Amino acid sequence: MLCPSFAYLLEYLTKSVYRVMAKMESLSAVEEEMLQFLRRSFQVNAHALKPEFKRLLEKLKRYENNPLETRAFSYLDVISWLESKINNVPVQEVIRQKYLQSKKK
């Protein structure tokens, strides 16, 4: 569980980033989904986080092959990170498995 002052700071910073990006009109759909997830996650306890990860993964997979959303995925492999959290494996293992599967094709 987060310290209340730390949780407050994270919530404040998330809202602040959202406002700045929205004003700059540079907020992609992927970034918006991720920021909405962060805002919701402050009210979710640790045990209910895995279903939230699954929902976010489903939403983000819709954008994975969208050319307009490549910028968000190029900085962070959030899909692999979410899969690692959902399956309780290190993110390196998820990325390694994806690489091995791509070599088979």
C-alpha positions as CSV (number, residue, x, y, z in Angstrom):
1,M,0.0,0.0,0.0
2,L,1.2,3.4,-0.9
3,C,1.9,6.1,1.7
4,P,-1.1,8.5,1.6
5,S,1.1,11.5,0.7
6,F,2.9,9.6,-2.0
7,A,-0.5,8.4,-3.5
8,Y,-1.7,12.0,-3.4
9,L,1.4,13.2,-5.2
10,L,1.1,10.5,-7.9
11,E,-2.6,11.3,-8.4
12,Y,-1.8,15.0,-8.7
13,L,1.1,14.4,-11.2
14,T,-1.1,12.1,-13.3
15,K,-3.8,14.8,-13.6
16,S,-1.2,17.4,-14.3
17,V,0.4,15.4,-17.1
18,Y,-3.0,14.7,-18.6
19,R,-3.9,18.4,-18.6
20,V,-0.6,19.4,-20.2
21,M,-0.8,16.7,-22.9
22,A,-4.5,17.5,-23.6
23,K,-3.6,21.3,-24.0
24,M,-0.8,20.4,-26.4
25,E,-3.2,18.2,-28.3
26,S,-0.6,15.5,-28.4
27,L,-2.5,12.9,-26.4
28,S,-2.8,9.6,-28.3
29,A,-5.6,7.1,-27.6
30,V,-3.0,4.8,-26.0
31,E,-1.7,7.5,-23.8
32,E,-5.2,8.5,-22.8
33,E,-6.1,4.9,-21.9
34,M,-2.9,4.6,-19.8
35,L,-3.6,7.8,-18.0
36,Q,-7.2,6.8,-17.3
37,F,-5.9,3.5,-15.9
38,L,-3.5,5.3,-13.6
39,R,-6.2,7.6,-12.3
40,R,-8.6,4.6,-11.7
41,S,-5.8,2.5,-10.1
42,F,-5.5,4.8,-7.1
43,Q,-8.9,3.6,-5.9
44,V,-8.1,-0.1,-6.5
45,N,-6.5,-2.3,-3.9
46,A,-3.6,-4.5,-4.8
47,H,-5.7,-7.7,-5.0
48,A,-8.0,-6.2,-7.6
49,L,-5.2,-4.8,-9.8
50,K,-4.7,-7.9,-12.0
51,P,-8.3,-7.6,-13.5
52,E,-7.5,-4.0,-14.2
53,F,-4.3,-4.9,-15.9
54,K,-6.3,-7.4,-18.1
55,R,-8.8,-4.7,-19.0
56,L,-6.1,-2.3,-19.9
57,L,-4.3,-4.9,-22.0
58,E,-7.5,-5.6,-23.9
59,K,-8.0,-1.9,-24.6
60,L,-4.4,-1.4,-25.7
61,K,-4.2,-4.4,-28.0
62,R,-6.9,-2.7,-30.1
63,Y,-4.3,0.0,-30.9
64,E,-1.2,-2.2,-31.3
65,N,-1.3,-2.3,-35.1
66,N,-2.7,1.2,-35.6
67,P,-0.1,3.3,-37.4
68,L,-1.3,6.5,-35.6
69,E,-0.5,4.9,-32.2
70,T,3.0,3.7,-32.9
71,R,4.7,6.5,-31.0
72,A,3.2,5.4,-27.7
73,F,4.4,1.8,-28.2
74,S,7.8,2.8,-29.5
75,Y,8.9,4.3,-26.1
76,L,7.6,1.5,-23.8
77,D,6.6,-2.0,-24.5
78,V,3.5,-1.7,-22.3
79,I,1.9,-4.7,-23.8
80,S,4.7,-7.0,-22.7
81,W,4.8,-5.4,-19.3
82,L,1.1,-5.9,-18.8
83,E,1.4,-9.5,-19.9
84,S,4.2,-10.1,-17.5
85,K,2.2,-8.6,-14.6
86,I,-0.9,-10.7,-15.5
87,N,1.1,-14.0,-15.8
88,N,3.5,-13.3,-12.9
89,V,6.6,-13.7,-15.0
90,P,9.5,-11.3,-15.6
91,V,9.0,-8.9,-18.5
92,Q,12.2,-10.2,-20.0
93,E,10.7,-13.6,-20.3
94,V,7.6,-12.3,-22.1
95,I,9.8,-10.3,-24.6
96,R,12.1,-13.4,-25.1
97,Q,9.1,-15.6,-25.9
98,K,7.7,-13.1,-28.4
99,Y,11.2,-12.9,-30.0
100,L,11.4,-16.7,-30.3
101,Q,7.9,-16.9,-31.7
102,S,8.8,-14.3,-34.3
103,K,11.9,-16.2,-35.4
104,K,9.8,-19.4,-36.0
105,K,7.6,-17.5,-38.4
